[in-house]
Amino acid sequence: MPLAVYLALETDLQAAIVLSLILLVVSVAILASLRDRWITSP
């Protein structure tokens, strides 16, 4: 996915921004779903 953002940045700025935002949302969702596992583990 980061490679797709980089390649899109060379040709289409709007597509690169959209791909970056999608990557950001997926990353935040994964971190939020794993938050309880990190907090409750000793």
CHARMM-style PDB file with segment names, atoms N, HN, CA, C and O in Angstrom:
ATOM      1  N   MET     1       0.820  -1.204   0.000  1.00  0.00      PROA
ATOM      2  CA  MET     1       0.000   0.000   0.000  1.00  0.00      PROA
ATOM      3  C   MET     1       0.861   1.265   0.000  1.00  0.00      PROA
ATOM      4  O   MET     1       0.556   2.193  -0.748  1.00  0.00      PROA
ATOM      5  N   PRO     2       1.921   1.340   0.805  1.00  0.00      PROA
ATOM      6  CA  PRO     2       2.751   2.546   0.730  1.00  0.00      PROA
ATOM      7  C   PRO     2       3.358   2.740  -0.658  1.00  0.00      PROA
ATOM      8  O   PRO     2       3.536   3.870  -1.111  1.00  0.00      PROA
ATOM      9  N   LEU     3       3.670   1.651  -1.316  1.00  0.00      PROA
ATOM     10  HN  LEU     3       3.525   0.732  -0.948  1.00  0.00      PROA
ATOM     11  CA  LEU     3       4.207   1.756  -2.676  1.00  0.00      PROA
ATOM     12  C   LEU     3       3.161   2.320  -3.632  1.00  0.00      PROA
ATOM     13  O   LEU     3       3.491   3.100  -4.525  1.00  0.00      PROA
ATOM     14  N   ALA     4       1.915   1.933  -3.452  1.00  0.00      PROA
ATOM     15  HN  ALA     4       1.646   1.299  -2.727  1.00  0.00      PROA
ATOM     16  CA  ALA     4       0.840   2.466  -4.280  1.00  0.00      PROA
ATOM     17  C   ALA     4       0.687   3.968  -4.071  1.00  0.00      PROA
ATOM     18  O   ALA     4       0.455   4.713  -5.023  1.00  0.00      PROA
ATOM     19  N   VAL     5       0.819   4.407  -2.829  1.00  0.00      PROA
ATOM     20  HN  VAL     5       1.008   3.802  -2.055  1.00  0.00      PROA
ATOM     21  CA  VAL     5       0.743   5.846  -2.537  1.00  0.00      PROA
ATOM     22  C   VAL     5       1.892   6.576  -3.224  1.00  0.00      PROA
ATOM     23  O   VAL     5       1.694   7.628  -3.832  1.00  0.00      PROA
ATOM     24  N   TYR     6       3.083   6.014  -3.125  1.00  0.00      PROA
ATOM     25  HN  TYR     6       3.244   5.159  -2.631  1.00  0.00      PROA
ATOM     26  CA  TYR     6       4.253   6.643  -3.736  1.00  0.00      PROA
ATOM     27  C   TYR     6       4.108   6.736  -5.256  1.00  0.00      PROA
ATOM     28  O   TYR     6       4.409   7.771  -5.850  1.00  0.00      PROA
ATOM     29  N   LEU     7       3.649   5.662  -5.875  1.00  0.00      PROA
ATOM     30  HN  LEU     7       3.404   4.822  -5.393  1.00  0.00      PROA
ATOM     31  CA  LEU     7       3.486   5.669  -7.329  1.00  0.00      PROA
ATOM     32  C   LEU     7       2.376   6.629  -7.757  1.00  0.00      PROA
ATOM     33  O   LEU     7       2.494   7.300  -8.783  1.00  0.00      PROA
ATOM     34  N   ALA     8       1.311   6.694  -6.978  1.00  0.00      PROA
ATOM     35  HN  ALA     8       1.215   6.149  -6.145  1.00  0.00      PROA
ATOM     36  CA  ALA     8       0.225   7.620  -7.307  1.00  0.00      PROA
ATOM     37  C   ALA     8       0.675   9.062  -7.130  1.00  0.00      PROA
ATOM     38  O   ALA     8       0.202   9.951  -7.838  1.00  0.00      PROA
ATOM     39  N   LEU     9       1.573   9.298  -6.202  1.00  0.00      PROA
ATOM     40  HN  LEU     9       1.957   8.576  -5.626  1.00  0.00      PROA
ATOM     41  CA  LEU     9       2.068  10.652  -5.953  1.00  0.00      PROA
ATOM     42  C   LEU     9       2.796  11.205  -7.176  1.00  0.00      PROA
ATOM     43  O   LEU     9       2.786  12.412  -7.416  1.00  0.00      PROA
ATOM     44  N   GLU    10       3.422  10.325  -7.942  1.00  0.00      PROA
ATOM     45  HN  GLU    10       3.429   9.344  -7.747  1.00  0.00      PROA
ATOM     46  CA  GLU    10       4.143  10.770  -9.132  1.00  0.00      PROA
ATOM     47  C   GLU    10       3.211  11.226 -10.244  1.00  0.00      PROA
ATOM     48  O   GLU    10       3.584  12.074 -11.056  1.00  0.00      PROA
ATOM     49  N   THR    11       1.994  10.669 -10.292  1.00  0.00      PROA
ATOM     50  HN  THR    11       1.692   9.980  -9.633  1.00  0.00      PROA
ATOM     51  CA  THR    11       1.107  10.982 -11.407  1.00  0.00      PROA
ATOM     52  C   THR    11      -0.146  11.754 -10.996  1.00  0.00      PROA
ATOM     53  O   THR    11      -0.566  12.674 -11.698  1.00  0.00      PROA
ATOM     54  N   ASP    12      -0.750  11.380  -9.855  1.00  0.00      PROA
ATOM     55  HN  ASP    12      -0.409  10.633  -9.285  1.00  0.00      PROA
ATOM     56  CA  ASP    12      -2.040  11.959  -9.483  1.00  0.00      PROA
ATOM     57  C   ASP    12      -2.063  12.257  -7.985  1.00  0.00      PROA
ATOM     58  O   ASP    12      -2.133  11.345  -7.162  1.00  0.00      PROA
ATOM     59  N   LEU    13      -2.005  13.513  -7.651  1.00  0.00      PROA
ATOM     60  HN  LEU    13      -1.948  14.254  -8.319  1.00  0.00      PROA
ATOM     61  CA  LEU    13      -1.954  13.915  -6.251  1.00  0.00      PROA
ATOM     62  C   LEU    13      -3.220  13.536  -5.497  1.00  0.00      PROA
ATOM     63  O   LEU    13      -3.144  13.097  -4.349  1.00  0.00      PROA
ATOM     64  N   GLN    14      -4.365  13.696  -6.113  1.00  0.00      PROA
ATOM     65  HN  GLN    14      -4.427  14.053  -7.046  1.00  0.00      PROA
ATOM     66  CA  GLN    14      -5.635  13.366  -5.451  1.00  0.00      PROA
ATOM     67  C   GLN    14      -5.711  11.883  -5.106  1.00  0.00      PROA
ATOM     68  O   GLN    14      -6.152  11.522  -4.014  1.00  0.00      PROA
ATOM     69  N   ALA    15      -5.288  11.031  -6.017  1.00  0.00      PROA
ATOM     70  HN  ALA    15      -4.930  11.324  -6.903  1.00  0.00      PROA
ATOM     71  CA  ALA    15      -5.306   9.590  -5.762  1.00  0.00      PROA
ATOM     72  C   ALA    15      -4.347   9.242  -4.627  1.00  0.00      PROA
ATOM     73  O   ALA    15      -4.651   8.372  -3.810  1.00  0.00      PROA
ATOM     74  N   ALA    16      -3.217   9.895  -4.565  1.00  0.00      PROA
ATOM     75  HN  ALA    16      -2.970  10.602  -5.229  1.00  0.00      PROA
ATOM     76  CA  ALA    16      -2.255   9.645  -3.498  1.00  0.00      PROA
ATOM     77  C   ALA    16      -2.840  10.047  -2.146  1.00  0.00      PROA
ATOM     78  O   ALA    16      -2.640   9.349  -1.152  1.00  0.00      PROA
ATOM     79  N   ILE    17      -3.546  11.144  -2.103  1.00  0.00      PROA
ATOM     80  HN  ILE    17      -3.709  11.711  -2.910  1.00  0.00      PROA
ATOM     81  CA  ILE    17      -4.164  11.593  -0.852  1.00  0.00      PROA
ATOM     82  C   ILE    17      -5.237  10.608  -0.405  1.00  0.00      PROA
ATOM     83  O   ILE    17      -5.313  10.266   0.775  1.00  0.00      PROA
ATOM     84  N   VAL    18      -6.060  10.153  -1.333  1.00  0.00      PROA
ATOM     85  HN  VAL    18      -5.999  10.430  -2.292  1.00  0.00      PROA
ATOM     86  CA  VAL    18      -7.120   9.196  -0.997  1.00  0.00      PROA
ATOM     87  C   VAL    18      -6.516   7.892  -0.489  1.00  0.00      PROA
ATOM     88  O   VAL    18      -6.976   7.351   0.517  1.00  0.00      PROA
ATOM     89  N   LEU    19      -5.501   7.387  -1.164  1.00  0.00      PROA
ATOM     90  HN  LEU    19      -5.127   7.827  -1.981  1.00  0.00      PROA
ATOM     91  CA  LEU    19      -4.854   6.154  -0.727  1.00  0.00      PROA
ATOM     92  C   LEU    19      -4.203   6.328   0.640  1.00  0.00      PROA
ATOM     93  O   LEU    19      -4.229   5.410   1.460  1.00  0.00      PROA
ATOM     94  N   SER    20      -3.625   7.485   0.891  1.00  0.00      PROA
ATOM     95  HN  SER    20      -3.604   8.231   0.225  1.00  0.00      PROA
ATOM     96  CA  SER    20      -3.010   7.757   2.186  1.00  0.00      PROA
ATOM     97  C   SER    20      -4.059   7.763   3.295  1.00  0.00      PROA
ATOM     98  O   SER    20      -3.831   7.218   4.375  1.00  0.00      PROA
ATOM     99  N   LEU    21      -5.189   8.370   3.030  1.00  0.00      PROA
ATOM    100  HN  LEU    21      -5.374   8.813   2.153  1.00  0.00      PROA
ATOM    101  CA  LEU    21      -6.246   8.412   4.027  1.00  0.00      PROA
ATOM    102  C   LEU    21      -6.817   7.022   4.303  1.00  0.00      PROA
ATOM    103  O   LEU    21      -7.134   6.692   5.446  1.00  0.00      PROA
ATOM    104  N   ILE    22      -6.947   6.211   3.255  1.00  0.00      PROA
ATOM    105  HN  ILE    22      -6.689   6.479   2.326  1.00  0.00      PROA
ATOM    106  CA  ILE    22      -7.417   4.833   3.442  1.00  0.00      PROA
ATOM    107  C   ILE    22      -6.429   4.058   4.311  1.00  0.00      PROA
ATOM    108  O   ILE    22      -6.831   3.335   5.223  1.00  0.00      PROA
ATOM    109  N   LEU    23      -5.149   4.210   4.029  1.00  0.00      PROA
ATOM    110  HN  LEU    23      -4.822   4.798   3.288  1.00  0.00      PROA
ATOM    111  CA  LEU    23      -4.117   3.539   4.815  1.00  0.00      PROA
ATOM    112  C   LEU    23      -4.158   4.005   6.265  1.00  0.00      PROA
ATOM    113  O   LEU    23      -4.004   3.195   7.179  1.00  0.00      PROA
ATOM    114  N   LEU    24      -4.361   5.279   6.481  1.00  0.00      PROA
ATOM    115  HN  LEU    24      -4.486   5.937   5.738  1.00  0.00      PROA
ATOM    116  CA  LEU    24      -4.445   5.827   7.830  1.00  0.00      PROA
ATOM    117  C   LEU    24      -5.644   5.275   8.584  1.00  0.00      PROA
ATOM    118  O   LEU    24      -5.524   4.906   9.752  1.00  0.00      PROA
ATOM    119  N   VAL    25      -6.789   5.215   7.937  1.00  0.00      PROA
ATOM    120  HN  VAL    25      -6.887   5.515   6.988  1.00  0.00      PROA
ATOM    121  CA  VAL    25      -8.006   4.712   8.580  1.00  0.00      PROA
ATOM    122  C   VAL    25      -7.850   3.235   8.943  1.00  0.00      PROA
ATOM    123  O   VAL    25      -8.250   2.818  10.030  1.00  0.00      PROA
ATOM    124  N   VAL    26      -7.278   2.455   8.049  1.00  0.00      PROA
ATOM    125  HN  VAL    26      -6.954   2.795   7.166  1.00  0.00      PROA
ATOM    126  CA  VAL    26      -7.066   1.033   8.337  1.00  0.00      PROA
ATOM    127  C   VAL    26      -6.109   0.865   9.512  1.00  0.00      PROA
ATOM    128  O   VAL    26      -6.343   0.028  10.384  1.00  0.00      PROA
ATOM    129  N   SER    27      -5.056   1.637   9.543  1.00  0.00      PROA
ATOM    130  HN  SER    27      -4.866   2.317   8.835  1.00  0.00      PROA
ATOM    131  CA  SER    27      -4.077   1.550  10.632  1.00  0.00      PROA
ATOM    132  C   SER    27      -4.700   1.920  11.973  1.00  0.00      PROA
ATOM    133  O   SER    27      -4.481   1.231  12.969  1.00  0.00      PROA
ATOM    134  N   VAL    28      -5.461   2.985  12.006  1.00  0.00      PROA
ATOM    135  HN  VAL    28      -5.639   3.545  11.197  1.00  0.00      PROA
ATOM    136  CA  VAL    28      -6.111   3.406  13.251  1.00  0.00      PROA
ATOM    137  C   VAL    28      -7.129   2.355  13.698  1.00  0.00      PROA
ATOM    138  O   VAL    28      -7.245   2.083  14.893  1.00  0.00      PROA
ATOM    139  N   ALA    29      -7.855   1.769  12.769  1.00  0.00      PROA
ATOM    140  HN  ALA    29      -7.761   1.989  11.799  1.00  0.00      PROA
ATOM    141  CA  ALA    29      -8.839   0.742  13.122  1.00  0.00      PROA
ATOM    142  C   ALA    29      -8.155  -0.478  13.722  1.00  0.00      PROA
ATOM    143  O   ALA    29      -8.647  -1.038  14.700  1.00  0.00      PROA
ATOM    144  N   ILE    30      -7.040  -0.894  13.161  1.00  0.00      PROA
ATOM    145  HN  ILE    30      -6.640  -0.438  12.366  1.00  0.00      PROA
ATOM    146  CA  ILE    30      -6.302  -2.037  13.701  1.00  0.00      PROA
ATOM    147  C   ILE    30      -5.767  -1.720  15.086  1.00  0.00      PROA
ATOM    148  O   ILE    30      -5.880  -2.542  15.995  1.00  0.00      PROA
ATOM    149  N   LEU    31      -5.189  -0.548  15.258  1.00  0.00      PROA
ATOM    150  HN  LEU    31      -5.097   0.120  14.519  1.00  0.00      PROA
ATOM    151  CA  LEU    31      -4.674  -0.170  16.572  1.00  0.00      PROA
ATOM    152  C   LEU    31      -5.794  -0.069  17.610  1.00  0.00      PROA
ATOM    153  O   LEU    31      -5.608  -0.469  18.759  1.00  0.00      PROA
ATOM    154  N   ALA    32      -6.926   0.450  17.225  1.00  0.00      PROA
ATOM    155  HN  ALA    32      -7.077   0.776  16.292  1.00  0.00      PROA
ATOM    156  CA  ALA    32      -8.050   0.566  18.153  1.00  0.00      PROA
ATOM    157  C   ALA    32      -8.592  -0.807  18.541  1.00  0.00      PROA
ATOM    158  O   ALA    32      -8.990  -1.016  19.687  1.00  0.00      PROA
ATOM    159  N   SER    33      -8.609  -1.735  17.600  1.00  0.00      PROA
ATOM    160  HN  SER    33      -8.286  -1.566  16.669  1.00  0.00      PROA
ATOM    161  CA  SER    33      -9.123  -3.064  17.909  1.00  0.00      PROA
ATOM    162  C   SER    33      -8.157  -3.844  18.803  1.00  0.00      PROA
ATOM    163  O   SER    33      -8.586  -4.712  19.563  1.00  0.00      PROA
ATOM    164  N   LEU    34      -6.874  -3.549  18.721  1.00  0.00      PROA
ATOM    165  HN  LEU    34      -6.525  -2.844  18.104  1.00  0.00      PROA
ATOM    166  CA  LEU    34      -5.886  -4.251  19.548  1.00  0.00      PROA
ATOM    167  C   LEU    34      -5.599  -3.532  20.869  1.00  0.00      PROA
ATOM    168  O   LEU    34      -4.833  -4.038  21.690  1.00  0.00      PROA
ATOM    169  N   ARG    35      -6.191  -2.383  21.078  1.00  0.00      PROA
ATOM    170  HN  ARG    35      -6.812  -1.971  20.412  1.00  0.00      PROA
ATOM    171  CA  ARG    35      -5.925  -1.584  22.268  1.00  0.00      PROA
ATOM    172  C   ARG    35      -6.257  -2.338  23.548  1.00  0.00      PROA
ATOM    173  O   ARG    35      -5.477  -2.312  24.500  1.00  0.00      PROA
ATOM    174  N   ASP    36      -7.395  -3.003  23.585  1.00  0.00      PROA
ATOM    175  HN  ASP    36      -8.029  -3.025  22.812  1.00  0.00      PROA
ATOM    176  CA  ASP    36      -7.788  -3.724  24.789  1.00  0.00      PROA
ATOM    177  C   ASP    36      -6.812  -4.862  25.102  1.00  0.00      PROA
ATOM    178  O   ASP    36      -6.536  -5.141  26.269  1.00  0.00      PROA
ATOM    179  N   ARG    37      -6.304  -5.500  24.091  1.00  0.00      PROA
ATOM    180  HN  ARG    37      -6.528  -5.274  23.143  1.00  0.00      PROA
ATOM    181  CA  ARG    37      -5.364  -6.594  24.310  1.00  0.00      PROA
ATOM    182  C   ARG    37      -4.078  -6.080  24.956  1.00  0.00      PROA
ATOM    183  O   ARG    37      -3.497  -6.755  25.806  1.00  0.00      PROA
ATOM    184  N   TRP    38      -3.634  -4.887  24.556  1.00  0.00      PROA
ATOM    185  HN  TRP    38      -4.107  -4.339  23.866  1.00  0.00      PROA
ATOM    186  CA  TRP    38      -2.400  -4.328  25.124  1.00  0.00      PROA
ATOM    187  C   TRP    38      -2.618  -3.797  26.538  1.00  0.00      PROA
ATOM    188  O   TRP    38      -1.749  -3.941  27.397  1.00  0.00      PROA
ATOM    189  N   ILE    39      -3.763  -3.191  26.776  1.00  0.00      PROA
ATOM    190  HN  ILE    39      -4.469  -3.074  26.078  1.00  0.00      PROA
ATOM    191  CA  ILE    39      -4.018  -2.580  28.078  1.00  0.00      PROA
ATOM    192  C   ILE    39      -4.259  -3.636  29.149  1.00  0.00      PROA
ATOM    193  O   ILE    39      -3.774  -3.480  30.270  1.00  0.00      PROA
ATOM    194  N   THR    40      -4.988  -4.702  28.846  1.00  0.00      PROA
ATOM    195  HN  THR    40      -5.381  -4.829  27.936  1.00  0.00      PROA
ATOM    196  CA  THR    40      -5.345  -5.694  29.860  1.00  0.00      PROA
ATOM    197  C   THR    40      -4.250  -6.734  30.098  1.00  0.00      PROA
ATOM    198  O   THR    40      -4.277  -7.414  31.124  1.00  0.00      PROA
ATOM    199  N   SER    41      -3.291  -6.879  29.185  1.00  0.00      PROA
ATOM    200  HN  SER    41      -3.269  -6.326  28.352  1.00  0.00      PROA
ATOM    201  CA  SER    41      -2.245  -7.874  29.403  1.00  0.00      PROA
ATOM    202  C   SER    41      -1.227  -7.373  30.424  1.00  0.00      PROA
ATOM    203  O   SER    41      -0.847  -6.202  30.403  1.00  0.00      PROA
ATOM    204  N   PRO    42      -0.779  -8.276  31.332  1.00  0.00      PROA
ATOM    205  CA  PRO    42       0.146  -7.841  32.402  1.00  0.00      PROA
ATOM    206  C   PRO    42       1.527  -7.535  31.891  1.00  0.00      PROA
ATOM    207  OT1 PRO    42       2.405  -7.162  32.670  1.00  0.00      PROA
TER     208      PRO     42
END
